[in-house]
Amino acid sequence: MDEPVHDIDQPLQDTGTPLPGTGDTGGPAGPGAGFDRAAWEERYRTRGALWSGRPNPQLVAEATGLAPGRALDAGCGEGADALWLADRGWRVTAADLASTALDRAAARAADESPQLAERITWVRADLGERPPAGAGFELVSAQYLHVPAAERPAVFAGLAAAVAPGGTLLIVGHHPRDLAGGGGPRLLPEMLFTAEEAAAGLDPADWRVRTAQTRPRPAEDRTGRPVTVYDAVLVAVRRAPGPASSAPASSALVPPVPASAAPVSPAGTDGAR
Ligand SMILES: C[S@@+](CC[C@H](N)C(=O)[O-])C[C@H]1O[C@@H](n2cnc3c(N)ncnc32)[C@H](O)[C@@H]1O
Protein backbone atom coordinates (compact mmCIF):
# COMPACT_ATOMS: atom_id res chain seq x y z
CA MET A 1 0.00 0.00 0.00
CA ASP A 2 1.67 3.01 0.03
CA GLU A 3 0.52 6.21 0.54
CA PRO A 4 -2.83 7.04 0.33
CA VAL A 5 -3.80 10.23 -0.66
CA HIS A 6 -6.45 8.32 0.04
CA ASP A 7 -9.41 10.13 -0.36
CA ILE A 8 -12.23 9.22 1.38
CA ASP A 9 -14.86 9.55 -1.09
CA GLN A 10 -13.13 7.59 -3.64
CA PRO A 11 -10.80 4.70 -3.88
CA LEU A 12 -7.28 5.46 -3.35
CA GLN A 13 -4.28 3.71 -4.25
CA ASP A 14 -2.88 1.92 -1.43
CA THR A 15 -3.12 3.24 1.79
CA GLY A 16 -5.79 4.54 0.35
CA THR A 17 -4.32 6.42 -2.50
CA PRO A 18 -6.33 6.00 -5.59
CA LEU A 19 -4.67 4.47 -8.53
CA PRO A 20 -4.05 7.13 -11.15
CA GLY A 21 -6.68 7.23 -13.78
CA THR A 22 -9.30 5.27 -11.99
CA GLY A 23 -11.55 8.26 -12.28
CA ASP A 24 -13.87 7.27 -9.52
CA THR A 25 -16.24 10.11 -8.94
CA GLY A 26 -18.88 8.35 -6.97
CA GLY A 27 -18.73 10.02 -3.61
CA PRO A 28 -20.99 9.25 -0.73
CA ALA A 29 -24.37 10.86 -0.62
CA GLY A 30 -24.47 11.43 3.14
CA PRO A 31 -22.79 10.64 6.42
CA GLY A 32 -21.42 7.14 6.26
CA ALA A 33 -22.97 6.48 2.89
CA GLY A 34 -20.75 4.71 0.43
CA PHE A 35 -18.76 2.98 3.14
CA ASP A 36 -20.88 -0.01 3.95
CA ARG A 37 -19.93 -3.51 2.93
CA ALA A 38 -21.70 -3.36 -0.42
CA ALA A 39 -19.92 -0.16 -1.36
CA TRP A 40 -16.49 -1.55 -0.46
CA GLU A 41 -17.18 -4.80 -2.28
CA GLU A 42 -18.19 -2.82 -5.34
CA ARG A 43 -15.03 -0.71 -5.22
CA TYR A 44 -12.84 -3.79 -5.06
CA ARG A 45 -14.89 -5.78 -7.54
CA THR A 46 -14.79 -3.14 -10.24
CA ARG A 47 -11.05 -2.56 -10.12
CA GLY A 48 -7.99 -4.68 -10.50
CA ALA A 49 -6.18 -3.11 -7.60
CA LEU A 50 -7.31 -0.30 -5.39
CA TRP A 51 -4.15 0.27 -3.41
CA SER A 52 -0.47 0.40 -4.27
CA GLY A 53 0.56 -2.95 -2.88
CA ARG A 54 3.19 -1.40 -0.62
CA PRO A 55 3.01 -1.29 3.18
CA ASN A 56 1.75 1.91 4.70
CA PRO A 57 4.59 4.26 5.68
CA GLN A 58 3.35 4.93 9.21
CA LEU A 59 3.16 1.20 9.87
CA VAL A 60 6.70 0.73 8.63
CA ALA A 61 7.87 3.67 10.74
CA GLU A 62 6.21 2.44 13.91
CA ALA A 63 6.40 -1.35 13.70
CA THR A 64 9.91 -1.83 12.38
CA GLY A 65 11.35 -1.73 15.88
CA LEU A 66 8.77 -3.98 17.50
CA ALA A 67 9.47 -7.57 18.41
CA PRO A 68 7.15 -9.75 16.33
CA GLY A 69 4.20 -11.42 17.98
CA ARG A 70 0.53 -11.54 17.07
CA ALA A 71 -0.82 -8.66 15.00
CA LEU A 72 -4.28 -7.57 13.98
CA ASP A 73 -4.50 -5.60 10.74
CA ALA A 74 -7.91 -3.98 11.05
CA GLY A 75 -9.33 -3.10 7.65
CA CYS A 76 -6.51 -4.84 5.83
CA GLY A 77 -7.76 -4.15 2.31
CA GLU A 78 -5.61 -5.94 -0.25
CA GLY A 79 -3.19 -7.15 2.39
CA ALA A 80 0.06 -5.27 1.81
CA ASP A 81 0.48 -4.43 5.50
CA ALA A 82 -0.32 -7.99 6.56
CA LEU A 83 2.25 -9.34 4.15
CA TRP A 84 4.86 -6.91 5.38
CA LEU A 85 4.20 -7.86 8.98
CA ALA A 86 4.28 -11.58 8.21
CA ASP A 87 7.55 -11.12 6.41
CA ARG A 88 8.93 -9.62 9.61
CA GLY A 89 7.89 -12.62 11.66
CA TRP A 90 4.46 -11.59 12.89
CA ARG A 91 1.52 -13.94 12.97
CA VAL A 92 -1.19 -11.78 11.49
CA THR A 93 -4.94 -11.73 11.68
CA ALA A 94 -6.03 -9.59 8.75
CA ALA A 95 -9.65 -8.48 8.95
CA ASP A 96 -11.78 -6.64 6.46
CA LEU A 97 -15.38 -5.96 5.65
CA ALA A 98 -14.92 -6.87 2.00
CA SER A 99 -14.47 -10.48 0.99
CA THR A 100 -13.39 -9.32 -2.46
CA ALA A 101 -10.39 -7.60 -0.91
CA LEU A 102 -9.61 -10.57 1.31
CA ASP A 103 -9.72 -13.00 -1.61
CA ARG A 104 -7.34 -10.77 -3.50
CA ALA A 105 -5.04 -10.45 -0.51
CA ALA A 106 -5.01 -14.18 0.19
CA ALA A 107 -4.26 -14.94 -3.46
CA ARG A 108 -1.36 -12.54 -3.44
CA ALA A 109 0.02 -14.04 -0.24
CA ALA A 110 -0.22 -17.57 -1.62
CA ASP A 111 1.42 -16.45 -4.81
CA GLU A 112 4.29 -14.69 -3.07
CA SER A 113 5.18 -17.33 -0.51
CA PRO A 114 3.46 -20.26 1.14
CA GLN A 115 5.50 -19.54 4.25
CA LEU A 116 4.17 -16.00 4.44
CA ALA A 117 0.65 -17.10 3.65
CA GLU A 118 0.79 -19.58 6.49
CA ARG A 119 1.42 -16.76 8.92
CA ILE A 120 -1.69 -14.81 7.97
CA THR A 121 -5.29 -15.57 8.89
CA TRP A 122 -7.77 -13.70 6.72
CA VAL A 123 -11.04 -12.87 8.44
CA ARG A 124 -14.18 -11.36 6.99
CA ALA A 125 -15.53 -9.13 9.73
CA ASP A 126 -17.37 -5.88 10.28
CA LEU A 127 -15.41 -4.34 13.10
CA GLY A 128 -18.30 -1.99 13.77
CA GLU A 129 -20.67 -4.83 14.50
CA ARG A 130 -18.32 -7.29 16.08
CA PRO A 131 -15.19 -6.06 17.83
CA PRO A 132 -12.09 -8.23 18.03
CA ALA A 133 -12.31 -10.90 20.70
CA GLY A 134 -9.94 -10.86 23.64
CA ALA A 135 -6.77 -8.95 24.37
CA GLY A 136 -4.56 -11.18 22.33
CA PHE A 137 -2.54 -9.01 19.98
CA GLU A 138 0.87 -7.47 20.60
CA LEU A 139 0.08 -5.08 17.75
CA VAL A 140 -3.26 -3.77 16.55
CA SER A 141 -2.92 -1.64 13.45
CA ALA A 142 -5.72 0.28 11.77
CA GLN A 143 -4.54 2.13 8.69
CA TYR A 144 -7.15 4.40 7.15
CA LEU A 145 -10.01 2.31 8.42
CA HIS A 146 -12.80 4.64 7.44
CA VAL A 147 -15.44 4.56 10.11
CA PRO A 148 -18.19 7.18 10.41
CA ALA A 149 -17.68 9.56 13.32
CA ALA A 150 -20.62 8.25 15.32
CA GLU A 151 -19.23 4.72 15.23
CA ARG A 152 -15.59 5.61 15.68
CA PRO A 153 -15.36 5.63 19.50
CA ALA A 154 -16.86 2.15 19.78
CA VAL A 155 -14.75 0.74 16.96
CA PHE A 156 -11.55 2.24 18.35
CA ALA A 157 -12.44 1.00 21.83
CA GLY A 158 -12.83 -2.49 20.39
CA LEU A 159 -9.44 -2.26 18.74
CA ALA A 160 -7.85 -1.03 21.97
CA ALA A 161 -9.41 -3.89 23.92
CA ALA A 162 -7.76 -6.34 21.53
CA VAL A 163 -4.26 -5.18 22.49
CA ALA A 164 -2.42 -7.48 24.87
CA PRO A 165 -0.79 -6.00 27.98
CA GLY A 166 2.48 -4.45 26.84
CA GLY A 167 1.23 -4.39 23.26
CA THR A 168 0.88 -1.50 20.83
CA LEU A 169 -2.14 0.20 19.33
CA LEU A 170 -1.42 2.02 16.07
CA ILE A 171 -4.23 4.04 14.54
CA VAL A 172 -3.61 6.09 11.41
CA GLY A 173 -6.14 8.19 9.54
CA HIS A 174 -6.49 11.27 7.44
CA HIS A 175 -6.21 14.46 9.46
CA PRO A 176 -8.92 17.12 9.08
CA ARG A 177 -6.17 19.44 7.92
CA ASP A 178 -6.37 17.68 4.56
CA LEU A 179 -9.67 19.42 3.94
CA ALA A 180 -7.70 22.54 3.18
CA GLY A 181 -5.05 20.74 1.19
CA GLY A 182 -4.60 18.97 -2.11
CA GLY A 183 -7.27 16.35 -1.69
CA GLY A 184 -9.68 18.57 0.17
CA PRO A 185 -12.69 18.58 -2.10
CA ARG A 186 -12.67 14.82 -2.28
CA LEU A 187 -12.51 14.22 1.43
CA LEU A 188 -15.50 13.32 3.52
CA PRO A 189 -15.12 15.36 6.73
CA GLU A 190 -16.76 12.86 9.02
CA MET A 191 -14.14 10.23 8.20
CA LEU A 192 -11.29 12.49 9.32
CA PHE A 193 -9.96 12.66 12.85
CA THR A 194 -7.01 13.82 14.87
CA ALA A 195 -4.66 11.62 16.83
CA GLU A 196 -5.85 13.32 19.98
CA GLU A 197 -9.43 12.35 19.19
CA ALA A 198 -8.34 8.77 18.63
CA ALA A 199 -6.57 8.81 21.99
CA ALA A 200 -9.51 10.30 23.87
CA GLY A 201 -11.03 6.95 24.76
CA LEU A 202 -7.85 5.53 26.24
CA ASP A 203 -7.71 5.44 30.02
CA PRO A 204 -4.33 6.82 31.12
CA ALA A 205 -4.29 4.25 33.87
CA ASP A 206 -4.15 1.54 31.23
CA TRP A 207 -2.41 3.27 28.36
CA ARG A 208 0.72 5.25 27.68
CA VAL A 209 0.28 7.41 24.62
CA ARG A 210 3.66 7.30 22.99
CA THR A 211 2.80 9.35 19.95
CA ALA A 212 -0.12 11.56 19.01
CA GLN A 213 0.99 13.46 15.97
CA THR A 214 0.02 15.08 12.74
CA ARG A 215 2.51 13.93 10.14
CA PRO A 216 2.85 15.48 6.71
CA ARG A 217 3.48 13.10 3.89
CA PRO A 218 4.21 13.70 0.22
CA ALA A 219 1.57 12.32 -2.10
CA GLU A 220 -0.06 12.94 -5.45
CA ASP A 221 -3.54 14.09 -6.17
CA ARG A 222 -5.76 12.40 -8.68
CA THR A 223 -4.11 14.26 -11.56
CA GLY A 224 -0.61 13.31 -10.47
CA ARG A 225 0.18 16.73 -9.02
CA PRO A 226 2.43 16.61 -5.93
CA VAL A 227 0.61 17.50 -2.74
CA THR A 228 1.27 17.22 0.96
CA VAL A 229 -1.23 15.23 2.95
CA TYR A 230 -1.48 14.87 6.70
CA ASP A 231 -1.81 11.70 8.69
CA ALA A 232 -3.20 11.51 12.21
CA VAL A 233 -0.94 9.02 13.96
CA LEU A 234 -1.68 7.51 17.34
CA VAL A 235 0.71 5.07 18.94
CA ALA A 236 -0.26 3.86 22.40
CA VAL A 237 1.14 1.09 24.55
CA ARG A 238 -1.10 -0.86 26.86
CA ARG A 239 0.38 -0.89 30.31
CA ALA A 240 1.50 -4.25 31.55
CA PRO A 241 1.54 -5.16 35.22
CA GLY A 242 4.70 -3.82 36.77
CA PRO A 243 6.64 -0.55 36.62
CA ALA A 244 5.22 1.83 34.04
CA SER A 245 7.35 3.84 31.69
CA SER A 246 7.29 7.59 32.16
CA ALA A 247 8.48 8.53 28.68
CA PRO A 248 6.60 11.63 27.52
CA ALA A 249 4.27 11.55 24.55
CA SER A 250 5.24 13.58 21.53
CA SER A 251 2.59 15.79 20.03
CA ALA A 252 3.73 17.88 17.15
CA LEU A 253 3.85 18.29 13.46
CA VAL A 254 6.88 16.33 12.45
CA PRO A 255 8.84 15.78 9.24
CA PRO A 256 7.40 13.36 6.72
CA VAL A 257 8.25 9.74 7.05
CA PRO A 258 10.01 8.15 4.10
CA ALA A 259 8.55 7.48 1.48
CA SER A 260 -19.94 -11.44 9.24
CA ALA A 261 -19.51 -11.92 11.01
CA ALA A 262 -16.74 -13.81 12.51
CA PRO A 263 -15.10 -12.61 15.69
CA VAL A 264 -11.56 -11.51 15.14
CA SER A 265 -9.17 -13.45 17.30
CA PRO A 266 -5.42 -13.71 17.39
CA ALA A 267 -4.05 -15.64 14.46
CA GLY A 268 -3.92 -19.30 15.12
CA THR A 269 -6.67 -19.31 17.68
CA ASP A 270 -9.73 -18.96 15.55
CA GLY A 271 -11.04 -20.18 12.30
CA ALA A 272 -10.31 -18.04 9.31
CA ARG A 273 -12.94 -17.30 6.80
C1 LIG B 1 -9.20 2.92 2.81
S1 LIG B 1 -9.16 1.20 2.87
C2 LIG B 1 -7.60 0.90 3.62
C3 LIG B 1 -7.10 -0.48 3.39
C4 LIG B 1 -5.73 -0.75 3.99
N1 LIG B 1 -5.69 -0.61 5.43
C5 LIG B 1 -4.73 0.19 3.37
O1 LIG B 1 -4.23 1.08 4.03
O2 LIG B 1 -4.47 0.04 2.17
C6 LIG B 1 -10.29 0.84 4.19
C7 LIG B 1 -10.55 -0.65 4.35
O3 LIG B 1 -11.29 -0.83 5.53
C8 LIG B 1 -12.31 -1.76 5.28
N2 LIG B 1 -13.38 -1.45 6.22
C9 LIG B 1 -14.19 -0.36 6.24
N3 LIG B 1 -15.05 -0.42 7.26
C10 LIG B 1 -14.80 -1.59 7.91
C11 LIG B 1 -15.38 -2.23 9.02
N4 LIG B 1 -16.42 -1.70 9.69
N5 LIG B 1 -14.89 -3.43 9.42
C12 LIG B 1 -13.85 -3.99 8.75
N6 LIG B 1 -13.26 -3.43 7.67
C13 LIG B 1 -13.74 -2.25 7.26
C14 LIG B 1 -12.70 -1.56 3.83
O4 LIG B 1 -13.31 -2.70 3.28
C15 LIG B 1 -11.35 -1.26 3.21
O5 LIG B 1 -10.72 -2.42 2.74
The ligand as a Gaussian input file, in Angstrom:
#p B3LYP/6-31G(d) Opt

LIG

0 1
 C       -9.199000       2.918000       2.813000
 S       -9.165000       1.197000       2.867000
 C       -7.600000       0.902000       3.623000
 C       -7.099000      -0.480000       3.394000
 C       -5.727000      -0.754000       3.992000
 N       -5.687000      -0.611000       5.434000
 C       -4.725000       0.187000       3.365000
 O       -4.228000       1.078000       4.035000
 O       -4.466000       0.043000       2.168000
 C      -10.292000       0.844000       4.187000
 C      -10.555000      -0.646000       4.349000
 O      -11.288000      -0.834000       5.532000
 C      -12.313000      -1.758000       5.281000
 N      -13.384000      -1.455000       6.222000
 C      -14.188000      -0.364000       6.241000
 N      -15.049000      -0.424000       7.259000
 C      -14.798000      -1.592000       7.906000
 C      -15.384000      -2.233000       9.018000
 N      -16.419000      -1.697000       9.686000
 N      -14.886000      -3.435000       9.417000
 C      -13.852000      -3.993000       8.746000
 N      -13.261000      -3.426000       7.673000
 C      -13.738000      -2.248000       7.255000
 C      -12.698000      -1.565000       3.831000
 O      -13.306000      -2.703000       3.278000
 C      -11.346000      -1.257000       3.210000
 O      -10.717000      -2.416000       2.741000

